[in-house]
Amino acid sequence: MTDMHLSPDIVANAALVPSAAVDSGEIKITFVNYSKFELRRDVTGYTKDFAFGSVTSSPGPILKARSGMETLDICQIAFSWIADGANNAYVTWYSPEIPVRFGVRIVAPVQVFGIGKRPYWDVCWDNNPGRDPQWARSGSDPSDPRTFFADGHVGGLAAIGRAQSWHTALDLTVTISDYTGGKP
């Protein structure tokens, strides 16, 4: 058996986050911050149908450096997608040190009796805290990973999003790290 060399502060503060239940209608965004930068929550929200008694976890105002983890978890209520069309939930974070703001939005298209497109996710990064983000698709398949920032990093910060996608559910984890010259 090989020895694992892990950072004690990360291991001591780490917690397992259960993944979204397979095809349950659950929408989940988890941010895990291994970087040296503390991040502040910026523009965050969700459509009113998501808010209808289904938000089970909401991110706090600070994503701590080195071991921070914050989650937005929304469990769909039956037929809530029918009311006003597609629902979306989004979270953005800002670092005044770099400065940069980045975030993700999950869009859950209308599904009637199980017919419709599966949820997908969008990304943003800019230096416009407090303003509406300009969203771009993460890729053609919601399950494909996406590296943030044009060069893969900005100001020593790197981030990558990885999702598990089902017909009615999406579980997205964004891992934030210090840029060391290689892949995040």
Backbone as a chain_set.jsonl record, in Angstrom:
{"seq": "MTDMHLSPDIVANAALVPSAAVDSGEIKITFVNYSKFELRRDVTGYTKDFAFGSVTSSPGPILKARSGMETLDICQIAFSWIADGANNAYVTWYSPEIPVRFGVRIVAPVQVFGIGKRPYWDVCWDNNPGRDPQWARSGSDPSDPRTFFADGHVGGLAAIGRAQSWHTALDLTVTISDYTGGKP", "coords": {"N": [[0.854, -1.182, 0.0], [0.577, 2.212, -0.815], [1.792, 5.313, 0.54], [-0.222, 8.139, 1.148], [0.111, 11.525, 0.411], [-1.258, 14.112, 1.721], [-2.586, 17.38, 2.156], [-2.77, 18.467, 5.438], [-4.661, 20.43, 6.423], [-6.639, 20.467, 4.486], [-7.601, 17.839, 4.5], [-8.494, 17.634, 7.166], [-10.605, 19.422, 7.201], [-12.312, 18.635, 5.221], [-15.355, 17.454, 3.76], [-17.735, 15.011, 2.895], [-19.897, 15.34, 0.186], [-23.008, 14.323, -0.585], [-23.992, 13.002, -3.737], [-26.322, 14.165, -6.251], [-29.479, 12.577, -6.366], [-30.018, 9.968, -8.638], [-31.637, 10.858, -11.537], [-33.697, 12.276, -10.197], [-34.748, 14.767, -10.338], [-33.342, 16.568, -8.97], [-31.325, 19.435, -8.563], [-28.083, 20.448, -8.307], [-25.388, 22.371, -7.18], [-22.088, 22.465, -6.354], [-19.371, 24.045, -4.856], [-15.951, 23.71, -4.408], [-13.192, 24.816, -2.746], [-9.847, 24.82, -3.044], [-7.922, 26.654, -3.291], [-5.67, 29.434, -2.49], [-7.14, 31.681, -2.221], [-9.732, 33.497, -0.684], [-13.142, 33.59, -1.411], [-15.899, 35.688, -2.263], [-19.412, 35.499, -2.129], [-21.337, 36.459, -4.895], [-23.594, 37.643, -7.256], [-26.459, 35.727, -7.046], [-29.044, 33.326, -7.441], [-32.375, 31.986, -8.174], [-35.088, 30.747, -10.134], [-38.572, 31.448, -9.437], [-40.163, 29.119, -9.286], [-38.362, 27.159, -8.53], [-37.885, 28.029, -5.982], [-40.123, 27.375, -4.575], [-40.552, 25.963, -1.929], [-38.469, 24.098, -2.206], [-35.701, 24.441, -1.965], [-32.982, 23.074, -0.489], [-30.444, 23.508, 0.435], [-28.329, 26.29, 0.679], [-25.768, 28.454, -0.565], [-23.313, 29.948, 1.599], [-22.069, 33.286, 2.486], [-19.287, 33.437, 2.129], [-16.676, 31.698, 0.539], [-14.425, 29.795, 1.794], [-10.814, 29.881, 1.829], [-8.529, 27.27, 0.882], [-10.002, 25.058, 1.963], [-12.692, 25.394, 1.672], [-16.211, 24.833, 1.178], [-19.226, 25.142, -0.481], [-22.732, 24.874, -1.16], [-25.507, 24.799, -3.412], [-28.552, 23.393, -3.36], [-31.294, 21.993, -4.827], [-34.346, 20.467, -4.709], [-36.588, 19.181, -6.912], [-40.069, 19.849, -7.091], [-42.946, 18.036, -7.857], [-44.242, 18.703, -11.048], [-43.413, 21.377, -11.026], [-41.885, 22.455, -13.06], [-43.581, 22.965, -15.107], [-45.055, 25.294, -14.814], [-43.931, 28.025, -15.517], [-42.19, 27.611, -17.661], [-38.706, 27.048, -18.481], [-36.579, 26.574, -15.672], [-34.026, 28.116, -13.687], [-30.963, 28.112, -11.839], [-28.411, 29.842, -10.154], [-25.033, 30.671, -9.184], [-22.524, 32.938, -8.317], [-19.105, 33.835, -7.699], [-16.718, 36.076, -6.254], [-13.436, 37.391, -6.36], [-11.722, 39.862, -4.884], [-8.999, 40.204, -4.763], [-7.777, 39.304, -7.133], [-8.496, 40.796, -9.677], [-11.503, 38.884, -10.089], [-14.631, 37.564, -11.211], [-16.619, 34.677, -11.191], [-18.805, 31.987, -12.194], [-21.594, 29.631, -12.187], [-24.533, 28.499, -13.894], [-27.395, 26.555, -13.738], [-29.67, 25.307, -16.01], [-32.909, 24.189, -16.267], [-34.841, 22.815, -18.505], [-38.34, 22.84, -19.54], [-40.226, 19.995, -18.708], [-42.642, 17.783, -19.575], [-44.569, 15.283, -18.367], [-42.276, 13.667, -18.348], [-41.112, 14.157, -20.789], [-38.844, 15.96, -22.657], [-35.95, 18.16, -22.771], [-32.845, 17.428, -21.091], [-31.44, 18.866, -18.041], [-28.961, 21.479, -18.294], [-25.768, 23.255, -18.122], [-24.388, 26.533, -17.674], [-21.653, 28.898, -17.958], [-19.788, 31.66, -16.519], [-17.402, 34.323, -16.51], [-15.833, 37.239, -15.43], [-15.156, 40.702, -14.652], [-17.136, 42.077, -13.206], [-18.591, 42.531, -10.63], [-21.719, 42.309, -8.895], [-23.334, 42.882, -11.034], [-25.524, 41.671, -13.708], [-24.619, 38.485, -14.854], [-22.991, 37.479, -17.921], [-23.888, 34.792, -19.569], [-22.545, 31.722, -20.898], [-22.736, 28.707, -22.791], [-21.651, 25.645, -21.328], [-20.75, 23.619, -22.87], [-21.395, 21.155, -25.468], [-22.428, 18.817, -24.387], [-23.877, 18.22, -21.293], [-22.489, 16.629, -19.464], [-19.815, 16.867, -19.999], [-16.584, 17.969, -18.883], [-15.578, 21.336, -17.934], [-13.196, 23.817, -18.277], [-12.535, 26.816, -16.611], [-11.997, 30.285, -17.478], [-10.176, 32.006, -20.014], [-7.471, 31.299, -20.579], [-7.26, 29.097, -19.011], [-6.609, 29.776, -16.48], [-6.483, 32.515, -14.13], [-4.81, 35.157, -12.692], [-3.439, 33.425, -10.897], [-5.395, 31.641, -10.144], [-7.339, 28.77, -10.738], [-10.014, 26.876, -12.195], [-12.317, 24.212, -12.547], [-15.201, 22.676, -13.883], [-17.254, 19.88, -13.307], [-19.754, 17.629, -14.21], [-22.493, 15.452, -13.383], [-24.999, 14.131, -15.255], [-28.434, 13.621, -15.756], [-31.666, 12.665, -17.045], [-33.582, 14.288, -15.699], [-32.124, 15.513, -13.717], [-29.207, 17.235, -12.413], [-25.924, 17.281, -11.288], [-23.473, 19.258, -10.295], [-20.082, 19.954, -9.806], [-17.752, 22.353, -8.964], [-14.404, 22.737, -8.925], [-11.937, 24.549, -7.365], [-8.691, 25.828, -7.567], [-5.208, 26.589, -6.85], [-3.284, 27.925, -9.475], [-0.738, 26.175, -10.974], [0.839, 26.035, -13.186], [0.279, 23.787, -14.602], [-2.388, 21.542, -15.454], [-5.569, 22.301, -13.891]], "CA": [[0.0, 0.0, 0.0], [1.375, 3.43, -0.911], [1.395, 6.406, 1.432], [-0.822, 9.295, 0.482], [0.592, 12.783, 0.962], [-2.345, 15.071, 1.605], [-2.477, 18.562, 2.992], [-3.558, 18.222, 6.661], [-5.799, 21.326, 6.604], [-7.703, 20.076, 3.562], [-8.179, 16.589, 4.989], [-9.182, 17.884, 8.425], [-11.818, 20.218, 6.997], [-13.081, 18.115, 4.096], [-16.603, 16.759, 4.063], [-18.328, 14.39, 1.717], [-21.174, 15.886, -0.221], [-23.677, 13.293, -1.367], [-24.356, 13.45, -5.069], [-27.757, 14.238, -6.521], [-30.088, 11.281, -6.619], [-30.126, 9.707, -10.065], [-32.884, 11.211, -12.21], [-34.678, 12.62, -9.174], [-35.168, 16.149, -10.52], [-32.511, 17.393, -8.106], [-30.353, 20.339, -9.17], [-27.112, 20.676, -7.253], [-24.14, 23.037, -7.536], [-21.158, 22.467, -5.223], [-18.077, 24.686, -5.082], [-14.918, 23.271, -3.479], [-12.09, 25.76, -2.931], [-8.536, 24.425, -2.534], [-6.986, 27.74, -3.593], [-5.285, 30.323, -1.386], [-8.008, 32.854, -2.265], [-11.077, 33.475, -0.125], [-14.056, 34.139, -2.402], [-17.148, 36.248, -1.746], [-20.57, 35.219, -2.978], [-21.819, 37.639, -5.607], [-24.962, 37.484, -7.761], [-26.939, 34.362, -6.845], [-30.5, 33.284, -7.461], [-33.084, 30.902, -8.829], [-36.438, 31.147, -10.526], [-39.537, 31.296, -8.342], [-40.641, 27.744, -9.165], [-37.364, 26.451, -7.728], [-37.978, 28.498, -4.6], [-41.379, 26.906, -3.996], [-40.37, 24.935, -0.918], [-37.606, 23.014, -2.636], [-34.283, 24.714, -1.742], [-32.582, 22.357, 0.719], [-29.158, 24.035, 0.891], [-27.988, 27.52, -0.037], [-24.385, 28.803, -0.229], [-23.049, 31.051, 2.505], [-21.501, 34.482, 1.852], [-17.845, 33.308, 1.927], [-16.11, 30.396, 0.185], [-13.13, 29.875, 2.475], [-9.611, 29.416, 1.155], [-7.879, 25.996, 1.224], [-10.865, 23.91, 2.264], [-14.081, 25.833, 1.689], [-17.183, 24.138, 0.34], [-20.572, 25.709, -0.403], [-23.63, 24.141, -2.053], [-26.901, 25.138, -3.677], [-29.211, 22.116, -3.63], [-32.72, 22.214, -5.053], [-35.091, 19.251, -5.035], [-37.769, 19.549, -7.681], [-41.405, 19.453, -6.668], [-43.669, 17.545, -9.026], [-44.892, 19.64, -11.961], [-42.992, 22.771, -10.875], [-41.294, 22.949, -14.3], [-44.626, 23.261, -16.085], [-45.661, 26.6, -14.56], [-43.454, 29.172, -16.293], [-41.113, 27.265, -18.578], [-37.438, 26.611, -17.907], [-36.1, 27.116, -14.407], [-32.576, 28.156, -13.591], [-30.353, 28.44, -10.546], [-27.046, 30.274, -10.434], [-24.188, 31.158, -8.106], [-21.257, 33.507, -8.758], [-18.149, 34.166, -6.639], [-15.829, 37.175, -6.627], [-12.195, 37.579, -5.615], [-11.208, 41.216, -5.086], [-7.532, 40.154, -4.856], [-7.263, 38.976, -8.477], [-9.913, 40.56, -9.37], [-12.289, 38.125, -11.058], [-15.886, 36.953, -10.783], [-16.965, 33.534, -12.039], [-19.915, 31.235, -11.639], [-22.328, 28.687, -13.025], [-26.001, 28.523, -13.877], [-28.025, 25.345, -14.258], [-30.964, 25.567, -16.655], [-33.733, 22.985, -16.319], [-35.944, 23.053, -19.439], [-39.651, 22.277, -19.233], [-40.465, 18.586, -18.989], [-44.038, 17.433, -19.351], [-44.708, 13.831, -18.323], [-40.994, 13.041, -18.636], [-40.655, 14.446, -22.149], [-38.17, 17.243, -22.744], [-34.489, 18.129, -22.714], [-32.262, 17.324, -19.756], [-30.807, 20.1, -17.575], [-27.6, 21.768, -18.752], [-25.173, 24.32, -17.318], [-23.696, 27.643, -18.318], [-20.549, 29.468, -17.184], [-19.456, 33.066, -16.727], [-16.293, 34.917, -15.784], [-15.658, 38.639, -15.802], [-14.783, 41.54, -13.514], [-18.3, 42.943, -13.038], [-19.4, 42.096, -9.484], [-22.972, 43.007, -8.645], [-24.114, 43.023, -12.275], [-26.0, 40.426, -14.299], [-23.583, 37.78, -15.601], [-23.194, 37.106, -19.322], [-23.725, 33.344, -19.531], [-22.184, 30.981, -22.112], [-22.905, 27.259, -22.594], [-20.449, 24.947, -20.871], [-20.364, 22.694, -23.931], [-22.543, 20.537, -26.128], [-22.948, 17.759, -23.528], [-23.782, 18.672, -19.903], [-21.572, 15.789, -18.692], [-18.423, 17.186, -20.325], [-15.956, 18.938, -17.975], [-15.306, 22.654, -18.514], [-12.199, 24.631, -17.603], [-12.899, 28.229, -16.599], [-11.022, 31.308, -17.859], [-9.706, 31.855, -21.389], [-6.187, 30.598, -20.599], [-7.297, 28.035, -18.021], [-6.325, 30.343, -15.164], [-6.405, 33.973, -14.078], [-4.242, 35.659, -11.45], [-3.064, 32.354, -9.981], [-6.588, 30.868, -9.801], [-7.828, 27.861, -11.775], [-11.278, 26.239, -11.814], [-12.876, 23.276, -13.523], [-16.521, 22.156, -13.53], [-17.558, 18.52, -13.761], [-21.159, 17.361, -13.884], [-23.189, 14.217, -13.679], [-26.241, 14.6, -15.846], [-29.471, 12.649, -16.041], [-32.781, 13.264, -17.784], [-34.252, 15.338, -14.926], [-31.265, 15.977, -12.623], [-27.833, 17.6, -12.746], [-25.089, 17.452, -10.105], [-22.295, 19.959, -10.795], [-19.061, 20.324, -8.826], [-16.707, 23.242, -9.467], [-13.22, 22.637, -8.078], [-11.118, 25.745, -7.512], [-7.355, 25.535, -7.053], [-4.13, 27.495, -7.245], [-2.698, 27.564, -10.758], [0.668, 25.828, -10.771], [1.481, 25.88, -14.479], [-0.252, 22.599, -15.263], [-3.864, 21.493, -15.462], [-6.145, 22.47, -12.539]], "C": [[0.895, 1.239, 0.0], [0.865, 4.474, 0.06], [0.801, 7.532, 0.625], [-0.318, 10.548, 1.171], [-0.468, 13.844, 0.718], [-2.093, 16.242, 2.54], [-3.353, 18.379, 4.226], [-4.766, 19.134, 6.811], [-6.95, 20.972, 5.673], [-8.386, 18.817, 4.078], [-8.992, 16.826, 6.255], [-10.512, 18.598, 8.228], [-12.716, 19.694, 5.886], [-14.35, 17.426, 4.593], [-17.126, 16.146, 2.782], [-19.675, 15.033, 1.439], [-21.865, 14.809, -1.04], [-24.092, 13.844, -2.724], [-25.874, 13.471, -5.214], [-28.282, 12.829, -6.792], [-30.334, 11.124, -8.117], [-31.541, 9.991, -10.56], [-34.029, 11.546, -11.254], [-35.285, 14.002, -9.382], [-34.337, 17.094, -9.677], [-31.492, 18.183, -8.934], [-29.378, 20.718, -8.077], [-25.844, 21.298, -7.825], [-23.271, 23.065, -6.281], [-19.853, 23.116, -5.662], [-17.123, 24.203, -4.0], [-13.68, 24.117, -3.766], [-10.817, 25.265, -2.237], [-7.508, 25.537, -2.737], [-6.664, 28.558, -2.343], [-6.194, 31.544, -1.282], [-9.344, 32.596, -1.578], [-11.982, 34.172, -1.137], [-15.33, 34.619, -1.728], [-18.288, 35.913, -2.707], [-21.036, 36.517, -3.61], [-23.255, 37.361, -6.042], [-25.349, 36.001, -7.707], [-28.457, 34.375, -6.905], [-31.052, 32.047, -8.125], [-34.486, 31.389, -9.152], [-37.425, 30.778, -9.43], [-40.063, 29.879, -8.201], [-39.661, 26.888, -8.38], [-37.529, 26.81, -6.258], [-39.194, 27.936, -3.869], [-41.158, 25.703, -3.079], [-39.365, 23.858, -1.245], [-36.109, 23.27, -2.446], [-33.885, 24.063, -0.419], [-31.242, 22.836, 1.266], [-28.814, 25.244, 0.031], [-26.581, 27.945, 0.375], [-24.295, 29.995, 0.712], [-22.363, 32.194, 1.781], [-20.014, 34.382, 1.514], [-17.509, 31.865, 1.556], [-14.665, 30.437, 0.675], [-11.994, 29.331, 1.617], [-9.194, 28.056, 1.716], [-8.79, 24.823, 1.537], [-12.346, 24.272, 2.256], [-14.962, 25.018, 0.764], [-18.548, 24.76, 0.594], [-21.437, 25.059, -1.475], [-24.974, 24.837, -2.196], [-27.555, 23.84, -4.112], [-30.711, 22.363, -3.696], [-33.365, 20.9, -5.46], [-36.383, 19.665, -5.719], [-39.04, 19.034, -7.036], [-42.173, 19.078, -7.928], [-44.39, 18.663, -9.756], [-44.443, 21.091, -11.822], [-42.394, 23.321, -12.167], [-42.363, 23.38, -15.305], [-45.079, 24.715, -15.999], [-45.195, 27.705, -15.504], [-42.341, 28.845, -17.266], [-39.862, 26.868, -17.832], [-37.135, 27.323, -16.59], [-34.592, 27.213, -14.472], [-32.168, 28.542, -12.176], [-28.909, 28.799, -10.827], [-26.361, 30.812, -9.194], [-22.93, 31.729, -8.739], [-20.419, 33.876, -7.532], [-17.196, 35.218, -7.164], [-14.592, 37.17, -5.738], [-11.687, 38.983, -5.874], [-9.682, 41.244, -5.221], [-7.054, 40.029, -6.296], [-7.469, 40.116, -9.467], [-10.593, 39.757, -10.492], [-13.573, 37.644, -10.387], [-16.14, 35.788, -11.733], [-18.113, 32.779, -11.387], [-20.543, 30.302, -12.643], [-23.824, 28.893, -12.856], [-26.467, 27.181, -14.43], [-29.387, 25.738, -14.802], [-31.693, 24.233, -16.78], [-34.922, 23.259, -17.239], [-37.239, 22.371, -18.995], [-39.673, 20.796, -19.613], [-41.907, 18.283, -18.623], [-44.163, 15.921, -19.471], [-43.429, 13.131, -18.778], [-40.445, 13.289, -20.026], [-40.061, 15.844, -22.169], [-36.67, 17.075, -22.605], [-34.013, 18.035, -21.275], [-31.639, 18.649, -19.34], [-29.391, 20.246, -18.135], [-27.057, 22.93, -17.932], [-24.391, 25.298, -18.165], [-22.599, 28.153, -17.394], [-20.453, 30.968, -17.441], [-18.153, 33.36, -16.011], [-16.07, 36.305, -16.335], [-15.121, 39.398, -14.59], [-15.892, 42.561, -13.274], [-19.149, 42.514, -11.848], [-20.646, 42.957, -9.322], [-23.847, 43.18, -9.874], [-24.561, 41.657, -12.77], [-24.874, 39.776, -15.095], [-23.978, 37.574, -17.062], [-22.866, 35.619, -19.429], [-23.355, 32.782, -20.891], [-22.327, 29.496, -21.8], [-21.58, 26.627, -22.193], [-19.911, 24.0, -21.935], [-21.597, 22.045, -24.518], [-23.183, 19.433, -25.295], [-22.791, 18.198, -22.071], [-22.816, 17.853, -19.047], [-20.104, 16.081, -18.974], [-17.85, 18.171, -19.315], [-15.667, 20.252, -18.693], [-14.283, 23.379, -17.65], [-12.62, 26.086, -17.719], [-11.713, 29.071, -17.059], [-10.391, 30.977, -19.223], [-8.402, 31.067, -21.488], [-6.128, 29.45, -19.601], [-6.984, 28.506, -16.611], [-6.352, 31.855, -15.274], [-5.854, 34.353, -12.716], [-3.869, 34.598, -10.437], [-4.213, 31.455, -9.562], [-7.0, 30.014, -10.998], [-9.134, 27.237, -11.279], [-11.74, 25.317, -12.94], [-14.216, 22.766, -12.995], [-16.708, 20.772, -14.113], [-18.977, 18.202, -13.309], [-21.529, 15.912, -14.153], [-24.572, 14.658, -14.119], [-27.174, 13.435, -16.127], [-30.613, 13.367, -16.753], [-33.442, 14.411, -17.019], [-33.383, 15.936, -13.827], [-29.882, 16.341, -13.147], [-27.093, 17.901, -11.447], [-23.742, 17.993, -10.594], [-21.357, 20.294, -9.646], [-18.015, 21.18, -9.527], [-15.563, 23.196, -8.462], [-12.295, 23.798, -8.398], [-9.758, 25.46, -6.872], [-6.39, 26.648, -7.436], [-3.584, 27.011, -8.588], [-1.205, 27.339, -10.56], [1.414, 25.623, -12.08], [1.026, 24.657, -15.24], [-1.754, 22.681, -15.315], [-4.384, 21.651, -14.045], [-6.519, 21.142, -11.928]], "O": [[1.871, 1.296, 0.748], [-0.325, 4.527, 0.371], [1.278, 7.84, -0.468], [-0.322, 10.619, 2.4], [-0.555, 14.405, -0.374], [-1.462, 16.096, 3.587], [-4.557, 18.159, 4.093], [-5.81, 18.68, 7.28], [-8.113, 21.155, 6.031], [-9.614, 18.738, 4.092], [-10.079, 16.266, 6.398], [-11.445, 18.398, 9.006], [-13.781, 20.26, 5.639], [-14.397, 16.892, 5.701], [-16.969, 16.718, 1.704], [-20.483, 15.239, 2.344], [-21.357, 14.418, -2.091], [-24.493, 15.002, -2.844], [-26.605, 12.882, -4.418], [-27.589, 12.0, -7.381], [-30.806, 12.05, -8.776], [-32.513, 9.429, -10.057], [-35.175, 11.153, -11.473], [-36.229, 14.376, -8.686], [-34.594, 18.298, -9.663], [-30.887, 17.662, -9.871], [-29.777, 21.246, -7.038], [-25.295, 20.821, -8.818], [-23.672, 23.623, -5.26], [-19.301, 22.779, -6.709], [-17.439, 24.275, -2.813], [-13.179, 24.133, -4.89], [-10.716, 25.286, -1.01], [-6.34, 25.368, -2.385], [-7.289, 28.402, -1.293], [-6.044, 32.353, -0.366], [-10.009, 31.598, -1.854], [-11.628, 35.228, -1.662], [-15.785, 34.032, -0.746], [-18.151, 36.026, -3.925], [-21.12, 37.55, -2.944], [-24.051, 36.878, -5.237], [-24.655, 35.143, -8.252], [-29.087, 35.336, -6.465], [-30.31, 31.175, -8.578], [-35.001, 32.316, -8.528], [-37.155, 29.91, -8.6], [-40.384, 29.463, -7.088], [-40.071, 25.99, -7.645], [-37.329, 25.964, -5.387], [-39.265, 28.026, -2.644], [-41.527, 24.576, -3.409], [-39.39, 22.793, -0.628], [-35.31, 22.383, -2.744], [-34.381, 24.444, 0.642], [-30.932, 22.6, 2.433], [-28.987, 25.224, -1.188], [-26.225, 27.815, 1.546], [-25.095, 30.928, 0.634], [-22.097, 32.092, 0.584], [-19.521, 35.16, 0.697], [-17.998, 30.925, 2.183], [-13.798, 31.04, 0.042], [-12.189, 28.44, 0.79], [-9.471, 27.735, 2.872], [-8.369, 23.676, 1.384], [-13.167, 23.522, 2.785], [-14.526, 24.569, -0.296], [-18.978, 24.889, 1.74], [-20.955, 24.731, -2.56], [-25.512, 25.389, -1.236], [-27.161, 23.248, -5.117], [-31.317, 22.872, -2.754], [-32.966, 20.29, -6.452], [-37.177, 20.417, -5.155], [-39.08, 17.925, -6.503], [-42.051, 19.747, -8.954], [-45.073, 19.477, -9.136], [-45.04, 21.967, -12.447], [-42.391, 24.536, -12.362], [-42.057, 24.096, -16.259], [-45.449, 25.305, -17.014], [-46.016, 28.267, -16.229], [-41.603, 29.747, -17.663], [-39.929, 26.407, -16.692], [-37.404, 28.514, -16.428], [-33.949, 26.481, -15.223], [-32.906, 29.192, -11.435], [-28.249, 28.149, -11.637], [-27.001, 31.333, -8.28], [-22.325, 31.09, -9.6], [-20.955, 34.19, -6.469], [-16.895, 35.26, -8.357], [-14.681, 36.972, -4.526], [-11.256, 39.275, -6.989], [-9.131, 42.213, -5.743], [-6.019, 40.596, -6.647], [-6.472, 40.382, -10.139], [-10.295, 39.933, -11.673], [-13.611, 37.36, -9.189], [-15.905, 35.898, -12.937], [-18.363, 32.911, -10.189], [-20.099, 30.188, -13.785], [-24.304, 29.385, -11.835], [-25.986, 26.728, -15.468], [-30.162, 26.42, -14.131], [-31.158, 23.27, -17.331], [-35.905, 23.865, -16.813], [-37.225, 21.447, -18.182], [-39.208, 20.4, -20.682], [-42.331, 18.506, -17.489], [-43.902, 15.345, -20.527], [-43.479, 12.134, -19.498], [-39.432, 12.705, -20.411], [-40.704, 16.804, -21.744], [-36.18, 15.975, -22.351], [-34.685, 18.5, -20.354], [-31.338, 19.48, -20.197], [-28.716, 19.255, -18.411], [-27.784, 23.527, -17.139], [-23.822, 24.959, -19.203], [-22.609, 27.877, -16.195], [-20.962, 31.479, -18.439], [-17.832, 32.716, -15.012], [-16.112, 36.525, -17.545], [-14.682, 38.787, -13.616], [-15.63, 43.757, -13.153], [-20.315, 42.164, -12.028], [-20.631, 44.162, -9.575], [-25.001, 43.59, -9.751], [-24.06, 40.624, -12.327], [-24.24, 40.433, -15.921], [-25.162, 37.504, -17.39], [-21.697, 35.234, -19.385], [-23.792, 33.296, -21.92], [-22.07, 29.069, -20.674], [-20.519, 27.031, -22.668], [-18.739, 23.625, -21.898], [-22.719, 22.348, -24.113], [-24.365, 19.138, -25.474], [-21.68, 18.519, -21.649], [-22.366, 18.333, -18.006], [-19.233, 15.589, -18.257], [-18.538, 19.113, -18.919], [-15.529, 20.279, -19.916], [-14.475, 23.539, -16.445], [-13.015, 26.541, -18.793], [-10.568, 28.618, -17.03], [-10.115, 29.818, -19.531], [-8.247, 30.248, -22.394], [-5.058, 28.887, -19.368], [-7.081, 27.734, -15.656], [-6.257, 32.413, -16.367], [-6.377, 33.915, -11.691], [-3.967, 34.837, -9.233], [-4.031, 30.587, -8.708], [-7.005, 30.487, -12.134], [-9.332, 27.088, -10.074], [-11.57, 25.614, -14.122], [-14.35, 22.46, -11.81], [-16.366, 20.518, -15.268], [-19.352, 18.471, -12.168], [-20.962, 15.248, -15.02], [-25.231, 15.453, -13.449], [-26.767, 12.404, -16.661], [-30.516, 14.563, -17.03], [-33.827, 15.409, -17.628], [-33.856, 16.786, -13.073], [-29.436, 15.834, -14.176], [-27.567, 18.672, -10.612], [-22.969, 17.274, -11.227], [-21.78, 20.851, -8.633], [-17.461, 20.785, -10.554], [-15.726, 23.566, -7.299], [-11.915, 24.007, -9.55], [-9.685, 24.918, -5.769], [-6.712, 27.528, -8.235], [-3.441, 25.807, -8.802], [-0.499, 28.205, -10.044], [2.521, 25.084, -12.077], [1.359, 24.504, -16.415], [-2.33, 23.766, -15.231], [-3.743, 21.202, -13.094], [-7.014, 21.098, -10.802]]}, "num_chains": 1, "name": "protein.A"}
